Amino acid sequence: MTSGPAVAITAYAEALQWLYARTRSGGRRTSARAATLLRELGLKPPAPTAVVVGTNGKGTVSTMLARGLTASGARTGRFLSPHVEEFRERIAVDGVPVSEAALVAFVERARRLDGGWPYAEGLRPAFFEWTLAFALERFATSADACVLEAGVGGLHDATRAVGPVAVVVLTNVDLDHMDTLGTTLTAIASDKVGAFREGVPVVCGASQPEVVAVAAAQAAALGAPFHLDPFVSEAAQRAGAPGGADGLFELPRAVAEDLAAPPTGALSGVLAGANANRRANSRLAAAALRLLAVPEPAVTVGLRAPALPARFERYLLHDDHGGDLLVVLDGAHDPAAAARLAAEVTPGYTLLFGALARKQGQRVLDTLAPRAAAVIVTEAARGEPPTAAWPGANVVADTAAALDAATAAARATGAPLLLVAGSLYLAGLVRPLLTRLSERLPDPWELPAATSR
């Protein structure tokens, strides 16, 4: 009775294993790999296609865009990177993740092509290129529009090989992936604006003058209309009225009211209530949707998209004595994201922290720990020892044991908030535990999830 499902599970696991094993093997970053693969497979995106690049907020903005396009009547594909718990989070049409069977079938064909790869070894696709190709193959038969989240940077990212594109969103630029993109904001911005296309409108949420200068210059060189969020950039505030040209960045009244509502219930006194990250992402998504001629009611639906896993996601954990503990799960893994996260919560929380060795874990911990009443440091991935340290922190390598220790510490301090942060990989380990042990709290703006037609 169980042989059928067991075989399917095995086939899916083997397909994922093959994909994860596709690496660049030290080869240079280049969009030529994706361009070669997409040309070989004859894959092009549906129209319109939006591309979202930046340091933080890409997944949230991409999800808002996809949901808004779906609400406007377009079957919409959405490609995200990375996933938190399960690979299928990366690829969805109208909010419905791709099937395991579809991935198995694609990998069977991919293995044959890879086995007889007819091009130079330096053009052999790696994991991200194969995954992008899989997404575009699904969208070619099931979507009228799509939204693509870039992986790392813009100039050499696989999404740079995709075209035509109708709009490009640059969410922001901060110090991350410095071993790959460069060690200064200017260098990182120069790579990310490589995602811009000739004549294609750009929506930009950057705030630093040097980043804005790089982005504006690249857009001008390409003849691309450049739309800068005036609410985050002093230069834009001086140049135009709030909301930008024709109110492009203005939030719909209902969305603005949702975001301005003070926290209530278990959230009261724990969350700052500013929703600054959500507000910034919403403005960018609103501008891009309007440039795509999405009707205003659909813009509102898009901006009310539920939070992605581990993007300021809230859970309520009960105990046997009736006490409630609020858990905020966030994948903040760079100092700028950590600073934004810290501004969203009141001090005195308990912090459960884990970061990958290749990331800026110590700087992120140094940002979050001073505001914490207790700190527990744990692994961010199975088998990777904790890589950051804080005086007085309790180090618990096993994730489940660390969550228990953090919960106990939070209850002992009397603070009603447990903050889990430092890595989306850590979130992928903690989230299944929270799902079993607690109740996920929906945001005020959430609407029922989209369904496929």
TORPARO-305996 format. One line per 2 residues: number of its first residue (from 1); their letters; for each residue x, y, z of C-alpha. Coordinates in Angstrom, 3 decimals. Each point is the difference from the previous one (the first is absolute). Layout:
<zakes>
NUM> a> X Y Z | ...
</zakes>
This chain:
<zakes>
1> mt> 0.000 0.000 0.000 | 2.915 2.387 0.595
3> sg> 2.210 -0.920 -2.963 | -1.485 2.666 -2.324
5> pa> 0.517 3.035 2.270 | 3.377 -1.319 1.162
7> va> 1.216 -0.223 -3.605 | -1.253 3.522 -0.729
9> it> 1.683 1.379 3.105 | 3.238 -1.739 -0.920
11> ay> -0.125 1.337 -3.560 | -0.629 3.548 1.241
13> ae> 2.802 -0.239 2.564 | 2.371 -1.288 -2.662
15> al> -0.995 2.822 -2.355 | 0.759 2.571 2.700
17> qw> 3.272 -1.712 0.822 | 1.070 0.226 -3.637
19> ly> -0.929 3.688 -0.176 | 1.817 0.900 3.213
21> ar> 3.103 -1.774 -1.269 | 0.213 2.302 -3.053
23> tr> 2.639 2.577 0.994 | 2.272 2.386 -1.855
25> sg> 2.980 -1.887 1.461 | 1.876 3.242 0.469
27> gr> -0.912 1.337 -3.439 | -0.674 3.691 -0.442
29> rt> -3.410 1.576 0.355 | -1.548 0.692 -3.384
31> sa> -3.495 0.287 -1.418 | 1.319 -1.776 -3.104
33> ra> -0.765 -3.353 1.631 | -3.678 0.849 0.272
35> at> -0.058 1.609 -3.450 | 1.459 -3.148 -1.558
37> ll> -2.396 -2.304 1.850 | -3.110 2.060 -0.742
39> re> 0.955 0.239 -3.659 | 0.593 -3.756 -0.165
41> lg> -3.416 -0.673 1.552 | -1.742 2.722 -2.003
43> lk> -1.326 1.686 3.138 | -1.253 3.578 0.215
45> pp> -2.076 1.613 2.739 | -3.643 0.964 -0.391
47> ap> -0.807 3.673 -0.424 | 0.009 1.993 2.117
49> ta> 2.982 -1.102 2.077 | 1.342 1.912 2.996
51> vv> 3.467 -0.501 1.492 | 0.745 0.911 3.622
53> vg> 3.571 0.537 1.217 | 1.460 1.443 3.193
55> tn> 1.476 -0.931 3.364 | -3.162 -0.406 2.075
57> gk> -3.721 -0.146 -0.662 | 0.216 -1.674 -3.419
59> gt> -2.190 -2.946 0.910 | -2.691 2.136 1.631
61> vs> -0.149 2.444 -2.913 | -0.055 -2.892 -2.491
63> tm> -2.886 -1.617 1.851 | -1.976 3.241 0.083
65> la> 0.550 0.493 -3.731 | -1.064 -3.540 -0.808
67> rg> -3.099 0.202 2.156 | -0.988 3.333 -1.530
69> lt> 0.406 -1.330 -3.531 | -2.071 -3.047 0.893
71> as> -2.710 2.237 1.445 | -0.040 1.939 -3.277
73> ga> -0.933 -3.195 -1.846 | 3.406 -1.163 -1.246
75> rt> 1.165 -3.502 0.819 | 3.269 0.879 1.664
77> gr> 3.166 -1.967 0.619 | 2.235 0.918 2.930
79> fl> 3.641 -1.009 0.380 | 1.660 0.525 3.407
81> sp> 3.438 -0.701 1.447 | 0.808 -1.471 2.421
83> hv> -2.651 -2.196 1.561 | -0.407 -0.417 3.759
85> ee> -1.378 -3.498 0.585 | -0.701 -1.620 -3.351
87> fr> 1.307 0.424 -3.546 | -3.489 0.406 -1.479
89> er> -0.343 3.372 1.765 | 2.192 1.373 -2.794
91> ia> -2.423 -0.517 -2.878 | -3.744 0.622 0.018
93> vd> -2.788 0.985 -2.380 | -2.777 2.090 1.524
95> gv> 1.431 -0.858 3.403 | -0.138 -3.777 -0.535
97> pv> 3.444 -1.670 0.271 | 1.240 -2.147 -2.846
99> se> -0.621 -3.737 0.360 | 2.604 -2.558 1.002
101> aa> -0.828 -2.023 -3.106 | 0.788 2.963 -2.245
103> lv> 3.417 0.383 1.582 | 0.770 -3.704 -0.360
105> af> -0.910 0.098 -3.690 | 2.100 3.121 -0.595
107> ve> 3.050 -1.431 1.748 | -0.213 -3.151 -2.094
109> ra> 0.352 2.132 -3.127 | 2.592 2.234 1.622
111> rr> 2.214 -2.958 0.860 | -0.006 -1.158 -3.596
113> ld> 0.956 3.461 -1.231 | 2.652 0.423 2.671
115> gg> 1.468 -3.405 -0.765 | 0.617 0.999 -3.597
117> wp> 0.549 3.712 0.547 | 0.974 1.291 -3.448
119> ya> 1.556 3.307 1.046 | 3.129 1.145 1.836
121> eg> 0.412 -1.196 3.575 | -0.053 3.613 1.194
123> lr> -3.568 0.247 -1.305 | -1.282 -3.114 1.786
125> pa> -3.077 0.948 2.075 | 0.069 -0.162 3.786
127> ff> -2.854 -0.280 2.503 | -1.398 3.491 -0.463
129> ew> 0.016 -0.169 -3.810 | -1.770 -3.360 -0.039
131> tl> -2.553 1.231 2.536 | -0.694 3.157 -1.995
133> af> -0.408 -2.066 -3.149 | -2.447 -2.276 1.800
135> al> -2.021 3.039 1.100 | -0.124 1.488 -3.494
137> er> -1.025 -3.347 -1.468 | -2.948 -0.155 2.397
139> fa> -0.925 3.633 -0.655 | 0.117 -0.522 -3.774
141> ts> -2.999 -2.316 0.173 | -1.894 1.327 3.012
143> ad> 0.608 3.750 0.405 | -0.792 3.265 -1.780
145> ac> 2.463 2.028 2.104 | 2.846 -0.686 2.381
147> vl> 2.129 1.552 2.724 | 3.621 -1.080 0.428
149> ea> 2.035 0.617 3.141 | 3.725 0.267 -0.746
151> gv> 2.426 -2.209 1.857 | 3.235 1.902 0.667
153> gg> 0.625 3.409 -1.534 | -1.264 0.933 -3.434
155> lh> 2.668 0.189 -2.684 | 1.098 -3.636 0.180
157> da> -3.157 -1.517 1.490 | -1.854 -2.621 -2.010
159> tr> -3.104 2.205 -0.160 | 2.036 2.469 -2.082
161> av> -0.333 -2.461 -2.892 | -3.810 0.198 0.069
163> gp> -1.808 2.318 -2.364 | -1.966 1.889 -0.991
165> va> -0.697 1.701 3.320 | -2.688 2.612 0.682
167> vv> 1.265 1.498 3.289 | 3.006 -0.373 2.305
169> vl> -0.213 0.668 3.746 | 3.112 0.796 2.054
171> tn> -1.177 -0.319 3.597 | 3.116 1.315 1.763
173> vd> 3.762 -0.506 0.207 | 1.885 -0.872 3.171
175> ld> 3.166 -1.881 0.901 | -0.595 -3.681 -0.724
177> hm> 1.641 -2.647 -2.205 | 3.153 2.111 0.249
179> dt> 2.222 -2.909 -0.996 | -1.876 -0.081 -3.307
181> lg> -1.304 3.495 -0.730 | 2.615 2.255 1.571
183> tt> 0.779 1.618 3.330 | -1.547 3.446 -0.509
185> lt> -3.549 1.191 -0.640 | 1.105 1.462 -3.315
187> ai> 1.495 -3.301 -1.166 | -3.046 -1.997 1.077
189> as> -2.352 2.508 -1.612 | 2.009 -0.148 -3.238
191> dk> -0.618 -3.755 -0.159 | -3.689 0.172 0.912
193> vg> -0.850 2.692 -2.562 | 1.301 -2.391 -2.632
195> af> -3.541 -1.365 0.146 | -1.335 3.158 -1.677
197> re> -1.058 -0.304 -3.653 | 0.001 2.455 -2.840
199> gv> -3.172 2.093 0.077 | -1.593 -2.066 2.795
201> pv> -1.400 1.993 2.954 | 1.846 -0.289 3.304
203> vc> -1.597 0.297 3.446 | 2.637 0.772 2.636
205> ga> -0.246 -0.068 3.794 | 3.639 0.798 0.792
207> sq> 0.686 2.780 2.488 | 3.781 0.517 0.022
209> pe> 1.158 2.839 -2.304 | 2.848 -2.051 -1.501
211> vv> -2.348 -2.859 -0.828 | -2.639 2.311 -1.477
213> av> 2.702 1.641 -2.127 | 1.142 -3.361 -1.407
215> aa> -3.565 -1.119 -0.697 | -1.077 3.277 -1.597
217> aq> 3.099 0.115 -2.205 | -0.531 -3.564 -1.222
219> aa> -3.668 0.671 -0.743 | 0.889 3.170 -1.905
221> al> 2.645 -1.834 -2.040 | -2.621 -2.570 -1.011
223> ga> -2.786 2.481 -0.632 | -1.993 -1.704 2.745
225> pf> -2.631 2.100 1.824 | 1.213 0.273 3.603
227> hl> -2.544 0.142 2.842 | 1.513 0.629 3.439
229> dp> -2.037 -0.494 3.179 | -0.195 3.527 1.444
231> fv> -0.828 -1.247 3.483 | 3.449 -1.558 0.595
233> se> 2.293 2.214 -2.053 | 0.791 3.582 0.991
235> aa> 1.057 0.667 -3.584 | -3.397 -1.136 -1.230
237> qr> -1.809 2.032 2.641 | 1.737 3.110 -1.265
239> ag> -0.748 -0.891 -3.610 | -3.703 -0.791 0.187
241> ap> -3.193 -0.060 2.001 | -0.774 -2.842 2.454
243> gg> -1.103 -3.058 -1.908 | 2.107 0.807 -3.040
245> ad> -1.393 0.882 -3.395 | -3.787 -0.360 0.035
247> gl> 0.118 -1.678 3.414 | 1.740 -3.069 -1.399
249> fe> 1.261 -1.077 3.441 | -3.086 0.966 1.991
251> lp> -1.556 -2.815 2.003 | -3.701 -0.737 -0.519
253> ra> -1.960 1.392 2.927 | -1.075 -3.425 1.283
255> va> 3.589 -1.276 -0.020 | 1.302 3.130 1.710
257> ed> -2.643 -0.384 2.714 | 0.913 -3.653 0.548
259> la> 3.673 0.855 0.372 | -0.719 2.914 2.334
261> ap> -2.200 -2.042 2.349 | 1.664 -0.407 3.435
263> pt> 0.833 -3.526 1.165 | -2.722 -1.626 2.075
265> ga> -0.384 -3.053 2.207 | 3.159 -2.061 0.397
267> ls> 1.839 2.450 -2.282 | -0.757 3.045 2.139
269> gv> 3.066 1.365 1.807 | 2.289 -2.442 -1.828
271> la> 0.036 1.299 -3.558 | 0.899 3.568 -0.835
273> ga> -2.926 0.192 -2.410 | 1.824 1.990 -2.657
275> na> -0.030 -2.722 -2.661 | 2.800 1.959 -1.683
277> nr> 1.288 -2.930 -2.060 | -3.441 -0.986 -1.181
279> ra> -0.818 3.603 -0.830 | 3.167 0.454 -2.096
281> ns> -0.548 -3.259 -1.869 | -3.641 0.891 -0.597
283> rl> 0.894 3.336 -1.584 | 2.369 -1.688 -2.450
285> aa> -2.543 -2.671 -0.899 | -2.726 2.625 -0.454
287> aa> 2.185 2.007 -2.381 | 0.976 -3.051 -2.057
289> lr> -3.586 -1.268 -0.224 | -1.186 3.401 -1.199
291> ll> 2.724 0.083 -2.647 | -1.346 -3.390 -1.105
293> av> -3.469 1.611 -0.320 | -1.501 -2.137 2.752
295> pe> -3.379 1.444 1.162 | -0.048 1.612 3.445
297> pa> -2.224 -2.650 1.642 | 2.511 -2.661 -1.063
299> vt> 2.876 2.152 1.292 | -1.668 -0.018 3.415
301> vg> -0.382 -3.788 -0.094 | 3.657 -0.374 -0.942
303> lr> 1.224 2.152 2.855 | -2.023 -2.082 2.437
305> ap> 1.904 -3.174 -0.867 | 0.779 -2.081 3.106
307> al> 3.521 0.160 1.350 | 2.375 -2.550 -1.471
309> pa> 1.426 -2.636 2.352 | 2.532 1.557 2.393
311> rf> -0.648 3.578 -1.090 | -1.095 1.516 3.312
313> er> -2.279 -2.987 0.450 | -1.769 -0.207 3.362
315> yl> -0.970 -3.034 2.078 | -1.752 -0.253 3.362
317> lh> 1.350 -2.685 2.309 | -2.210 -1.058 2.917
319> dd> 1.063 -1.759 3.187 | -1.900 -2.207 2.450
321> hg> -0.563 2.949 2.328 | -1.726 2.172 -2.585
323> gd> 2.936 2.273 -0.703 | 0.587 1.151 -3.551
325> ll> 3.388 0.523 -1.603 | 0.253 1.870 -3.280
327> vv> 2.624 -1.371 -2.384 | 1.219 2.156 -2.898
329> ld> 1.788 -2.000 -2.692 | 2.114 2.036 -2.397
331> ga> 2.795 -0.940 -2.382 | 2.000 3.211 0.569
333> hd> 3.564 -0.969 -0.943 | 1.790 3.288 -0.664
335> pa> 0.548 3.026 2.267 | -2.450 2.278 -1.824
337> aa> -2.803 -2.573 0.190 | 0.815 -0.591 3.669
339> ar> -0.245 3.731 0.726 | -3.381 0.180 -1.721
341> la> -1.195 -3.033 1.957 | 1.171 1.441 3.329
343> ae> -1.973 3.174 -0.714 | -3.216 -2.026 -0.399
345> vt> 0.044 -1.519 3.504 | 0.343 1.364 3.517
347> pg> 3.217 -0.732 1.962 | 0.198 -2.732 2.619
349> yt> -0.721 -2.943 -2.295 | 1.694 -3.368 0.143
351> ll> 2.116 -0.631 -3.103 | 0.506 -3.386 -1.640
353> fg> 2.768 0.548 -2.550 | 1.813 -2.041 -2.638
355> al> 2.032 1.071 -3.032 | 1.951 -1.684 -2.766
357> ar> 3.772 0.281 0.156 | 0.166 1.737 -3.377
359> kq> -2.379 2.747 1.098 | 0.509 3.051 2.235
361> gq> -1.308 -1.885 3.012 | 2.013 1.811 2.642
363> rv> -1.050 3.432 -1.257 | -3.649 -1.079 -0.098
365> ld> 0.228 -1.399 3.523 | 1.720 3.184 1.180
367> tl> -2.997 1.927 -1.334 | -2.728 -2.107 1.614
369> ap> 1.555 -1.236 3.243 | 0.434 3.333 1.850
371> ra> -3.784 0.447 0.110 | -0.606 -3.571 1.231
373> aa> -0.546 -1.162 3.577 | 1.368 -3.454 -0.829
375> vi> 1.857 -1.462 -2.984 | 0.140 -3.614 -1.200
377> vt> 2.349 -0.771 -2.892 | -0.543 -3.109 -2.100
379> ea> 0.833 -1.605 -3.338 | -1.397 1.595 -3.137
381> ar> 0.245 -3.220 -2.002 | 0.291 -3.658 0.927
383> ge> 3.558 -0.853 0.938 | 1.269 3.597 -0.099
385> pp> 1.175 1.109 3.463 | -1.064 3.415 1.313
387> ta> 2.266 2.636 -1.513 | -0.781 3.154 1.990
389> aw> 0.476 0.771 3.681 | -1.476 2.360 2.586
391> pg> 1.006 0.426 3.673 | -2.294 -2.015 2.213
393> an> -1.722 -1.730 -2.903 | -1.115 -3.592 0.420
395> vv> 1.368 -2.137 -2.864 | -2.254 -2.925 -0.925
397> ad> 0.975 -1.709 -3.226 | -3.143 -2.057 -0.637
399> ta> -2.803 2.140 -1.400 | -2.891 -1.668 1.839
401> aa> 1.858 0.138 3.317 | 0.930 3.619 -0.691
403> ld> -3.653 0.911 -0.594 | -0.919 -1.665 3.308
405> aa> 2.777 1.922 1.761 | -1.054 3.268 -1.601
407> ta> -3.637 -0.574 0.960 | 0.998 -0.723 3.594
409> aa> 2.236 3.068 0.102 | -2.768 2.220 -1.333
411> ra> -2.442 -1.232 2.622 | 2.637 0.404 2.724
413> tg> 0.703 3.609 -0.929 | -3.696 0.774 -0.155
415> ap> 0.384 1.579 -3.426 | -2.866 -1.082 -2.286
417> ll> 2.091 -0.022 -3.191 | 2.391 -2.551 -1.480
419> lv> 1.844 1.226 -3.092 | 1.462 -2.635 -2.354
421> ag> 2.371 1.490 -2.571 | 3.355 -0.185 -1.774
423> sl> -0.655 -2.233 -2.990 | -2.739 -1.362 -2.224
425> yl> 1.710 -3.357 0.468 | -0.583 0.254 3.747
427> ag> -3.596 0.982 -0.717 | -0.357 -3.133 -2.107
429> lv> 0.958 -2.097 3.017 | -2.090 1.898 2.552
431> rp> -3.157 0.603 -2.010 | -1.182 -3.651 -0.086
433> ll> 0.399 -0.117 3.788 | -2.042 3.172 0.434
435> tr> -2.657 -1.285 -2.372 | -0.495 -3.045 2.231
437> ls> 0.235 1.801 3.326 | -1.726 3.315 -0.545
439> er> -2.581 2.041 -1.867 | 1.011 2.169 -2.943
441> lp> -1.423 3.500 0.324 | -1.269 1.524 -3.253
443> dp> 0.797 3.601 -0.779 | -2.928 2.460 -0.037
445> we> 0.355 0.443 -3.759 | -0.039 -3.676 -0.956
447> lp> -2.682 -1.234 -2.377 | -0.774 -3.623 -0.936
449> aa> 2.783 -1.534 -2.077 | -0.406 0.065 -3.773
451> ts> -1.185 -3.164 -1.659 | 0.754 -1.257 -3.481
453> r> -2.581 0.172 -2.726
</zakes>
